[in-house]
Amino acid sequence: MIQRNAIKSWTLLPDVEVILLGEEQGLAEAAKELGVKHIASVECNPNGVPLISSMFKLARENSNSELLCIINADMVLMPDFVEVARRSRTLRDKYVLLSQRWDYDITSPIDFAEGWQSRLREDVRKQNQLHRPAGSDFFLFPKNCYTNIPNFIIGRAGWDNWMIYKARKENWAVIDCTPSVMIVHQNHDYAHLPGGKPHYEHPETNENIRLAGGQANVRYTILDATHQLVDGTLARPKMTSLRFTRKLELFLRTLFFFLPENVIENIARPKRWQKRIQKIVNRKS
């Protein structure tokens, strides 16, 4: 139900081509029913989990668009998404577009009758669950970006953080469009993953971290955006306590680059300081 809600919303967007990638049971039938392209021949790791690199390659080979977007199949999009995509293309040559998502509890199929976007926006705002800036559920970028990426495993942690790291390393603009778009994530459990564990608890996450080049490169989040898209123009993100903490972390990682990775992790991450201080306080009390 969640996937059908998401894909149906994509098909209603103007000037968008939808490509479903993978061999999951029922995917070909759903693609035919919804009138979207389906490509089954995605390369997988030895455990049968699709590789991001293969997905990107297939998308490039089977699309004429100058913009590509990889997005999780639980995300509902509305026309404002296309508007920010068009606007961003006029502002930068190389960039990646992302945003925070709005988490939404849903128990029934979306009624896509006229006015559905307004009804959905109202319901989402009532629940008021803007996700913290630590997860990225889509990346939109020009076709000439991300042409060579590691064999990351889809559905495991780390690869999405690397996408932001890569953009920062290459001096592309990292554009947070949260102020200009509502991206709706339909809440779900992790029953579709082995053992029902969250993606970040799977051993294959460690492989993604290795391919990314270590822990430091999978610490990048929307807080590392270089720009925000506000009212159709680019602006520098306002300094917040979270962004200040993140800048401090990056400074400490640069300062202590010569130390082992596990030592840098303990020094550079303020949350670990808080835990240590709390332990000391508890011991004294």
C-alpha positions as CSV (number, residue, x, y, z in Angstrom):
1,M,0.0,0.0,0.0
2,I,2.8,2.4,1.0
3,Q,4.7,1.8,-2.2
4,R,1.6,2.1,-4.4
5,N,0.8,5.4,-2.7
6,A,4.3,6.7,-3.4
7,I,4.6,5.6,-7.0
8,K,1.1,6.8,-7.9
9,S,2.0,10.3,-6.6
10,W,5.1,10.3,-8.8
11,T,3.1,9.4,-11.9
12,L,0.9,12.5,-11.3
13,L,3.8,14.9,-11.5
14,P,4.3,16.9,-14.8
15,D,7.3,16.1,-17.0
16,V,8.5,13.2,-14.9
17,E,9.5,9.7,-16.0
18,V,9.4,7.0,-13.4
19,I,11.7,4.0,-13.5
20,L,11.3,1.1,-11.0
21,L,14.5,-0.9,-10.5
22,G,14.8,-4.4,-9.2
23,E,13.4,-8.0,-9.2
24,E,11.2,-7.9,-6.1
25,Q,8.1,-10.1,-6.2
26,G,5.2,-8.2,-7.8
27,L,7.3,-5.3,-9.0
28,A,6.8,-6.0,-12.7
29,E,3.1,-6.3,-12.3
30,A,2.9,-3.1,-10.3
31,A,4.9,-1.2,-12.9
32,K,2.6,-2.4,-15.6
33,E,-0.5,-1.5,-13.6
34,L,0.8,2.0,-12.8
35,G,2.1,2.6,-16.3
36,V,5.8,3.1,-15.4
37,K,9.0,1.7,-16.8
38,H,10.5,-1.3,-15.0
39,I,14.1,-2.6,-15.3
40,A,14.8,-5.9,-13.5
41,S,18.5,-6.4,-14.3
42,V,20.1,-4.7,-11.3
43,E,23.4,-6.1,-10.1
44,C,23.3,-7.4,-6.5
45,N,25.8,-8.4,-3.8
46,P,26.2,-12.1,-2.8
47,N,23.2,-11.8,-0.5
48,G,21.0,-10.7,-3.4
49,V,20.7,-7.0,-2.2
50,P,20.8,-4.5,-5.1
51,L,23.8,-2.2,-5.6
52,I,23.4,1.6,-5.9
53,S,26.1,1.8,-8.5
54,S,24.1,-0.5,-10.8
55,M,20.9,1.4,-10.2
56,F,22.6,4.7,-11.2
57,K,24.1,3.2,-14.3
58,L,20.8,1.7,-15.4
59,A,19.0,5.0,-14.8
60,R,21.5,6.9,-17.0
61,E,21.3,4.4,-19.8
62,N,17.5,4.3,-19.8
63,S,16.6,8.0,-19.4
64,N,16.9,11.0,-21.6
65,S,16.5,13.5,-18.7
66,E,19.3,15.9,-17.7
67,L,18.2,15.5,-14.1
68,L,18.1,12.2,-12.2
69,C,16.6,11.5,-8.8
70,I,16.9,8.4,-6.7
71,I,14.1,8.2,-4.1
72,N,12.8,5.6,-1.7
73,A,9.5,4.0,-2.6
74,D,7.8,5.1,0.5
75,M,8.0,8.9,-0.3
76,V,4.9,10.8,-1.6
77,L,5.8,13.7,-3.9
78,M,3.6,16.7,-4.9
79,P,4.0,19.3,-7.7
80,D,6.2,21.6,-5.5
81,F,8.9,18.9,-6.0
82,V,9.0,19.5,-9.7
83,E,9.0,23.3,-9.1
84,V,12.1,23.2,-6.9
85,A,13.8,20.8,-9.3
86,R,13.3,23.2,-12.2
87,R,14.4,26.2,-10.1
88,S,17.5,24.5,-8.9
89,R,18.6,23.7,-12.4
90,T,18.8,27.4,-13.3
91,L,20.9,28.2,-10.2
92,R,23.9,25.8,-10.4
93,D,25.6,23.5,-12.9
94,K,26.6,20.8,-10.4
95,Y,24.7,20.2,-7.3
96,V,22.6,17.8,-5.3
97,L,19.1,18.7,-4.0
98,L,17.8,17.2,-0.8
99,S,15.4,18.0,2.1
100,Q,14.1,16.9,5.4
101,R,11.0,14.7,5.2
102,W,7.7,14.9,7.0
103,D,6.9,11.6,8.7
104,Y,3.3,10.6,8.4
105,D,1.3,7.7,10.0
106,I,-1.0,6.2,7.3
107,T,-3.2,3.2,7.4
108,S,-5.2,3.3,4.1
109,P,-4.5,4.0,0.5
110,I,-4.4,7.7,-0.5
111,D,-7.5,8.9,-2.3
112,F,-6.0,10.7,-5.3
113,A,-9.2,12.5,-6.2
114,E,-9.1,16.2,-7.0
115,G,-7.7,18.2,-4.1
116,W,-5.7,15.3,-2.6
117,Q,-2.6,17.4,-2.2
118,S,-4.3,20.0,0.0
119,R,-5.9,17.3,2.1
120,L,-2.6,15.5,2.5
121,R,-0.7,18.6,3.4
122,E,-3.3,19.5,6.1
123,D,-3.2,16.0,7.6
124,V,0.6,15.9,7.6
125,R,0.9,19.3,9.3
126,K,-1.6,18.2,12.0
127,Q,0.7,15.3,12.8
128,N,3.6,17.7,12.8
129,Q,6.5,15.2,12.5
130,L,9.3,17.0,10.6
131,H,12.1,14.5,10.6
132,R,15.5,15.5,12.1
133,P,18.1,16.4,9.4
134,A,19.9,13.1,9.8
135,G,18.2,11.0,7.0
136,S,18.0,11.7,3.3
137,D,15.3,9.8,1.3
138,F,16.0,11.3,-2.1
139,F,18.8,12.9,-4.1
140,L,18.2,14.9,-7.2
141,F,21.2,15.9,-9.3
142,P,22.3,16.7,-12.9
143,K,23.2,13.7,-15.0
144,N,26.9,14.6,-15.0
145,C,27.2,14.2,-11.2
146,Y,27.8,10.9,-9.4
147,T,29.1,9.2,-12.5
148,N,31.3,6.9,-10.6
149,I,30.3,5.7,-7.1
150,P,31.2,2.7,-5.0
151,N,29.2,-0.5,-4.9
152,F,27.0,0.6,-2.0
153,I,24.2,-1.8,-0.8
154,I,20.7,-0.3,-1.0
155,G,18.6,-0.3,2.1
156,R,21.6,-0.2,4.5
157,A,23.0,2.9,6.3
158,G,25.9,5.0,5.1
159,W,25.5,5.4,1.4
160,D,23.2,8.4,1.6
161,N,25.6,10.2,3.9
162,W,28.4,9.6,1.5
163,M,26.3,11.3,-1.3
164,I,26.5,14.5,0.7
165,Y,30.2,14.0,1.5
166,K,31.0,13.5,-2.2
167,A,29.2,16.7,-3.2
168,R,31.1,18.7,-0.5
169,K,34.4,17.1,-1.5
170,E,33.8,18.0,-5.2
171,N,32.6,21.6,-4.3
172,W,29.2,21.1,-5.7
173,A,26.3,23.0,-4.1
174,V,24.4,20.9,-1.5
175,I,20.9,22.5,-1.6
176,D,18.5,22.0,1.2
177,C,15.0,22.7,-0.2
178,T,13.1,22.0,3.1
179,P,11.7,25.5,3.2
180,S,10.2,25.2,-0.3
181,V,8.9,21.6,-0.5
182,M,6.9,19.0,1.5
183,I,8.3,15.5,1.0
184,V,6.0,13.0,2.8
185,H,7.5,9.8,4.3
186,Q,4.9,7.1,5.1
187,N,5.9,5.5,8.4
188,H,6.6,1.8,8.5
189,D,8.4,-0.9,10.4
190,Y,11.5,-2.9,9.2
191,A,9.7,-6.3,8.6
192,H,11.0,-6.2,5.0
193,L,14.6,-6.4,6.2
194,P,16.4,-9.6,7.5
195,G,15.4,-10.2,11.1
196,G,13.2,-7.1,11.1
197,K,16.2,-5.0,12.2
198,P,16.6,-1.4,11.2
199,H,19.0,-0.8,8.3
200,Y,21.7,0.6,10.5
201,E,22.0,-2.6,12.6
202,H,22.8,-4.9,9.6
203,P,26.3,-6.1,9.1
204,E,26.1,-4.9,5.5
205,T,26.1,-1.4,6.8
206,N,29.7,-1.9,7.9
207,E,30.5,-2.7,4.2
208,N,28.9,0.6,3.1
209,I,31.0,2.4,5.7
210,R,34.2,0.8,4.5
211,L,33.3,1.7,0.9
212,A,32.6,5.2,1.9
213,G,36.1,5.6,3.3
214,G,35.4,5.4,7.0
215,Q,33.1,6.8,9.7
216,A,34.0,10.4,9.0
217,N,32.5,10.2,5.5
218,V,29.2,8.8,6.7
219,R,28.6,11.5,9.3
220,Y,27.4,14.0,6.6
221,T,23.8,15.1,6.9
222,I,21.5,17.8,5.7
223,L,23.2,20.0,8.3
224,D,26.2,20.0,5.9
225,A,24.1,21.8,3.2
226,T,25.9,24.7,1.6
227,H,22.6,26.4,0.5
228,Q,18.9,26.5,1.2
229,L,16.3,27.1,-1.5
230,V,13.9,29.8,-0.1
231,D,11.3,31.5,-2.1
232,G,13.0,30.5,-5.3
233,T,16.4,31.8,-4.5
234,L,19.5,30.4,-2.8
235,A,20.5,31.5,0.6
236,R,23.1,30.4,3.1
237,P,21.6,28.3,5.9
238,K,21.0,30.1,9.1
239,M,23.3,29.2,12.0
240,T,21.6,27.0,14.5
241,S,22.9,25.1,17.5
242,L,22.8,21.9,15.5
243,R,24.8,23.4,12.6
244,F,27.3,25.0,15.1
245,T,27.8,21.6,16.7
246,R,28.4,20.0,13.3
247,K,30.9,22.7,12.2
248,L,32.7,22.1,15.5
249,E,32.8,18.4,14.8
250,L,34.3,19.0,11.3
251,F,36.9,21.4,12.8
252,L,38.0,18.8,15.4
253,R,38.2,16.0,12.8
254,T,40.5,18.3,10.7
255,L,42.6,19.3,13.7
256,F,43.1,15.7,14.9
257,F,43.4,14.0,11.5
258,F,46.6,12.2,12.5
259,L,44.9,10.1,15.2
260,P,43.3,6.7,14.8
261,E,39.7,6.8,13.6
262,N,38.2,5.4,16.8
263,V,40.0,8.1,18.8
264,I,38.8,10.9,16.5
265,E,35.3,9.6,16.8
266,N,35.5,9.9,20.6
267,I,37.0,13.4,20.4
268,A,34.9,14.9,17.6
269,R,31.4,13.8,18.5
270,P,29.8,16.1,21.1
271,K,27.1,13.5,22.0
272,R,29.8,11.2,23.2
273,W,31.1,14.0,25.5
274,Q,27.6,14.3,26.9
275,K,27.4,10.6,27.6
276,R,30.8,10.6,29.4
277,I,29.9,13.7,31.5
278,Q,26.6,12.0,32.4
279,K,28.4,8.9,33.5
280,I,30.8,10.9,35.7
281,V,27.8,12.8,37.2
282,N,26.0,9.5,37.9
283,R,29.1,8.1,39.6
284,K,29.5,11.1,41.8
285,S,25.9,11.1,42.8
